Amino acid sequence: MGKKRKERTSISKETMVVLRERSDNRCEHCGAPATDAHHIQYRSRGGDSSLGNLAHLCRKHHDATHRGDPRLAKYRRFSWEK
């Protein structure tokens, strides 16, 4: 058996329910089925897990956001930005 994936998020179950409802369980960028909750301001840079700091994205666009794709800039915010 493989290792169990380490829990890396502090998003509450209640927040995930509301996020799924808000996005109709669709990627907020392309409309495909959403698989990932993305922290717009990364937790490592002071972001929290509130709904205002979360985007529901498909895996393709979540990965592209972390790679810095400029088309997905609205899903990134740095600690010095408001």
C-alpha positions in Angstrom: 0.0 0.0 0.0 1.2 3.5 -0.7 1.6 6.2 1.8 -1.4 8.2 2.8 -1.2 11.8 1.5 -0.2 14.2 4.2 -2.9 16.6 5.0 -1.6 20.0 3.7 -4.6 22.2 4.1 -6.5 23.8 6.9 -9.7 24.4 4.9 -12.7 23.3 7.1 -15.3 20.9 5.8 -17.9 23.7 6.1 -15.8 26.1 4.0 -15.4 23.4 1.3 -19.1 22.9 1.1 -19.7 26.6 0.6 -16.8 26.8 -2.0 -18.4 23.9 -3.9 -21.8 25.6 -3.8 -20.3 28.9 -4.9 -18.6 27.4 -7.9 -21.3 24.9 -8.7 -18.4 22.4 -8.3 -16.9 23.9 -11.5 -13.5 25.4 -12.2 -13.8 29.1 -11.8 -11.6 29.6 -14.8 -12.8 27.2 -17.5 -16.0 25.6 -16.1 -14.6 22.0 -16.1 -15.2 19.9 -13.0 -13.3 21.4 -10.1 -10.9 19.2 -8.1 -8.7 21.6 -6.1 -9.2 24.4 -3.6 -6.5 27.0 -4.4 -5.3 29.6 -1.9 -5.1 32.9 -3.9 -2.6 34.3 -1.4 -0.5 31.3 -0.5 -0.7 30.1 3.1 3.1 30.2 3.1 2.9 33.9 2.4 0.3 34.8 5.0 -2.9 33.8 3.3 -5.7 32.3 5.2 -8.4 29.7 4.3 -11.3 32.0 4.2 -13.7 31.9 1.2 -12.4 35.3 0.0 -8.9 33.7 -0.4 -10.0 30.5 -2.1 -10.7 29.6 -5.8 -12.1 26.3 -6.9 -10.1 25.2 -9.9 -9.6 22.1 -12.1 -6.2 20.4 -11.7 -4.9 21.8 -15.0 -5.6 25.4 -14.0 -4.5 24.9 -10.4 -1.1 23.7 -11.7 -0.9 26.5 -14.3 -1.6 29.0 -11.6 1.4 27.7 -9.6 3.6 27.7 -12.7 2.8 31.5 -13.1 0.6 31.4 -16.2 -0.2 35.1 -16.8 -3.8 34.2 -17.9 -4.4 33.0 -14.3 -3.0 36.1 -12.5 -6.3 36.8 -10.8 -5.8 33.6 -8.8 -2.5 34.8 -7.3 -1.9 37.5 -4.8 1.3 38.2 -2.9 1.6 39.2 0.7 2.4 42.8 -0.3 -0.8 43.1 -2.4 -4.2 43.9 -1.0 
